[in-house]
Amino acid sequence: MPLIRLAPGGKAGGFVEDPFFFVPDGKAYPDDRGAIVTLARFQGERETLFARGKPVGVRLAASDNPAVLKDELHRLAALVLEFPKFRDGRPFSWARMLRTRYDFGGELRAAGDFLPDQIAFMARTGFDSFQMRQDFTLEQFDRALNQISLVYQPAADGRLTIRALRALR
């Protein structure tokens, strides 16, 4: 799937080559790039993964609480949070928790069934890369990312809320 990464400052970046390869349970690791594995595989093979000397990522299902990784987050290059259905908001909560409570600085990738209307909210909660469907254009992504000009709630992006902006007047 095409991968879009945000540019610094939360601006629409562009399509990028994926530096990782998702390795299903029981399959061999690639020699030439980083590996993303399931939480179960990571928990069982973490030292083997890190010994490869390549970046390591973990793919979390919406039902997987990323708090179980809190002691390993500094070693992980990426986390992929799956949206099983666009109605499932748990990855939003996990993303904000990872960025604000656990100070995760690696790539935070959205994957699965999400809508373009959710992209701006995803970026606000801490996602910085998105696995998109094949027919999605960069122009559509940019439009979705910038459709919200003012915000009501604080989030991981640090934007001033409408209330804070009013207090500055």
Buried (B, 14 or more C-beta within 10 A) or exposed (E): EBBBBBEEEBEBBEBEEBBBBBBEEEEEBBEEEBBBBBBEBBEEBBEEBBEEEBBBBBBBBBEBEBEEBBEBBEEBBBBBBBBEEEEBBBBBBBBBBBBBEBEBEBBBBBBBEBEBEBBBBBBBBBBBBBBBEEEBEBEEBBBBBBEBEEBEEBBBBEBEBEEEEEEEE
